[in-house]
Amino acid sequence: MNGKERIRRALRREVPDVVPVFEWFIDPVVAKAICDSDDPLDIIDHLDLDAVNLRPDYRREHLDETTFVDEWGIKRQLTGDCLPALLESPIKDVRDHRQYAFPDPRAAHRFASLEHALKRFGDQRAIVLNLRDGFSDMRDLLGYQEALMALLLDPEPLAELLDRSVAYNLQLAEIARARYGTEVVATTDDVANATGLLMRPETYFALLGPRFRAVVAGYKSLGYLCIKHCDGNVDAVVDFWVDCGIDCLDPVDPAAGYTIGHMKARFGDRICLKGNIDCTGVLCEGTPEEVERDVVQCLREGADGGGLIVSSSNTIHRGVKPENFQAMVLAVRRHGRRA
């Protein structure tokens, strides 16, 4: 069984030959320490991960060595880690959002990375298309503080911009599905921290919730299996997300007190679970033996009956010890055989 088949089975809550494993992002310094390559696909090959996570491609205009503006008009700064920092957003007032034009979803280069991965991996690994479900686009287009304030002070224009975001992401998903046959979509919009939602639950359900339901329904109607990522304590919204039809919840965040066993008992008959190896704890500060111990615990609690993907609790960032990342993957392969 190859990686694509394992991911497909896990997301359908079926039992693969071995529990699959993959990451959203792997820091290039960590990757190079393991496989001595700057090509992000090489580490996936080297560790034989079951999937590759890819976002649409947006061209960059560099202002200096570390600062750039992308096609969205968003200014970002390279931080040395795998994700750049947001410096400046293009929409200064949400009430003026109609003057803003989204990047062309059909631009010839929009899926260049996806095409490259398909040429390299073919059907051997799952291609996970990383899109949005609403809030992250608001954060990027308006700025974090401004997006949160708009939820309270300008709900009508924010709702309009959210609807535009949903339509845009569904366009991207439709193009990728038609051209490349992509089967898995992941939305990585964080709306919580370790203590709970970033906004009041009633605000979420009034504005973000209906757009979440619409975008998930859209992805599902296109034939996608859908992974929902959100760090933190998601108790206020997780039942709603499951009811909306997601196929998988990530990362079952240990920083919020979640275990795979707890979530398996709550949702294991309805969705797949992904995560739960602590990327702020054991992967940074532990030993390979301690990482293996946590992987074994995760497998013991979540692997029976299928519906489990093991990964870090967010990403393999620069603080993760390369030997611990390797130990995690090897432990899944060693202890995760189901058939």
NORVEN-V732250 format. One record per pair of residues at least 12 apart in sequence whose C-alpha atoms are under 7 Angstrom apart, sorted by sequence separation. I is the first residue (numbers start at 0). J is the second residue. D is the distance in whole Angstrom. If there is no record, write none. Layout:
I|J|D, I|J|D
//
This chain:
30|42|6, 57|69|6, 58|70|6, 65|77|5, 74|86|5, 75|87|7, 6|19|6, 57|70|6, 74|87|5, 5|19|6, 73|87|6, 74|88|7, 73|88|5, 0|16|7, 73|89|6, 259|275|7, 72|89|5, 258|275|7, 276|293|7, 227|245|7, 276|294|7, 226|245|6, 225|245|5, 226|246|6, 227|247|6, 228|248|6, 229|249|6, 230|250|6, 225|246|5, 226|247|5, 227|248|5, 228|249|5, 229|250|7, 231|252|6, 224|246|6, 225|247|6, 226|248|6, 227|249|6, 228|250|6, 230|252|6, 251|273|7, 253|275|6, 231|254|7, 232|255|5, 247|270|5, 248|271|7, 249|272|6, 250|273|5, 251|274|6, 252|275|6, 231|255|5, 246|270|5, 247|271|4, 248|272|5, 249|273|5, 250|274|4, 251|275|5, 253|277|6, 246|271|6, 247|272|5, 248|273|6, 249|274|6, 250|275|6, 247|273|7, 21|48|5, 20|48|6, 21|49|6, 133|161|6, 136|164|7, 215|243|7, 20|49|6, 21|50|6, 23|52|6, 215|244|7, 19|49|6, 71|101|7, 215|245|7, 71|102|6, 133|164|6, 212|243|5, 70|102|6, 133|165|6, 132|165|7, 278|311|6, 290|323|6, 294|327|7, 272|306|6, 273|307|6, 274|308|7, 275|309|7, 276|310|6, 277|311|6, 278|312|5, 200|235|7, 271|306|4, 272|307|5, 273|308|5, 274|309|5, 275|310|6, 276|311|5, 277|312|5, 278|313|7, 283|318|6, 287|322|7, 291|326|6, 195|231|7, 270|306|7, 271|307|6, 272|308|6, 273|309|6, 274|310|4, 275|311|6, 276|312|5, 283|319|4, 287|323|5, 290|326|7, 291|327|6, 294|330|6, 131|168|6, 194|231|7, 195|232|5, 196|233|7, 273|310|6, 274|311|5, 275|312|5, 278|315|7, 282|319|5, 283|320|6, 286|323|7, 290|327|6, 294|331|7, 298|335|7, 130|168|6, 191|229|7, 192|230|6, 193|231|4, 194|232|6, 195|233|6, 259|297|6, 263|301|6, 274|312|5, 282|320|6, 184|223|6, 190|229|7, 191|230|6, 192|231|4, 193|232|5, 287|326|5, 291|330|5, 295|334|7, 182|222|7, 183|223|5, 184|224|6, 185|225|6, 186|226|6, 187|227|6, 188|228|7, 189|229|5, 191|231|5, 192|232|6, 260|300|5, 182|223|5, 183|224|5, 184|225|5, 185|226|5, 186|227|5, 187|228|5, 188|229|6, 189|230|6, 191|232|6, 259|300|6, 260|301|6, 278|319|7, 282|323|6, 182|224|6, 183|225|6, 184|226|6, 185|227|6, 186|228|6, 187|229|6, 191|233|6, 259|301|6, 282|324|7, 6|49|7, 165|210|7, 169|214|7, 3|49|6, 2|49|4, 3|50|7, 2|50|6, 158|206|6, 162|210|7, 169|217|7, 173|221|7, 161|210|7, 165|214|6, 169|218|7, 90|140|6, 91|141|6, 88|139|6, 89|140|6, 90|141|5, 56|108|7, 57|109|7, 88|140|5, 89|141|7, 56|109|5, 88|141|5, 135|188|5, 26|80|6, 27|81|7, 55|109|5, 56|110|6, 88|142|6, 130|184|7, 132|186|6, 134|188|6, 26|81|5, 55|110|5, 56|111|7, 126|181|7, 128|183|6, 129|184|6, 130|185|6, 131|186|5, 25|81|7, 56|112|7, 127|183|5, 128|184|5, 129|185|5, 130|186|5, 131|187|6, 132|188|6, 24|81|7, 126|183|7, 127|184|6, 128|185|6, 129|186|6, 131|188|6, 127|185|7, 53|113|6, 252|312|6, 193|254|6, 194|255|7, 94|156|6, 193|255|5, 250|312|5, 93|156|6, 250|313|6, 93|157|6, 96|160|7, 104|170|7, 104|171|6, 50|124|5, 51|125|6, 52|126|6, 53|127|6, 54|128|6, 133|207|7, 49|124|5, 50|125|4, 51|126|5, 52|127|5, 53|128|5, 54|129|5, 49|125|6, 50|126|6, 51|127|6, 52|128|6, 53|129|6, 54|130|7, 50|127|7, 52|129|6, 133|210|7, 133|211|7, 132|211|6, 132|214|6, 3|122|7, 6|125|7, 3|123|6, 2|123|6, 3|124|4, 1|123|6, 2|124|5, 3|125|4, 1|124|7, 2|125|6, 81|316|7, 10|246|6, 80|316|6, 10|247|6, 80|317|6, 12|270|7, 12|271|6, 10|271|5, 9|271|6, 20|308|6, 22|310|6, 29|317|6, 33|321|6, 18|307|7, 19|308|5, 20|309|5, 21|310|6, 25|314|6, 26|315|6, 28|317|7, 32|321|6, 14|304|6, 18|308|6, 19|309|6, 20|310|6, 24|314|5, 25|315|5, 26|316|5, 13|304|7, 14|305|4, 23|314|6, 24|315|6, 25|316|6, 26|317|6, 13|305|5, 22|314|6, 29|321|5, 12|305|5, 13|306|6, 12|306|4, 11|306|7, 9|305|6, 10|306|6, 9|306|5, 9|307|6, 9|308|7, 20|328|7, 18|331|7, 17|332|7, 18|335|5, 17|335|5, 18|336|6, 17|336|4, 16|336|6, 17|337|5, 16|337|5, 15|337|7, 16|338|5, 14|337|7
//
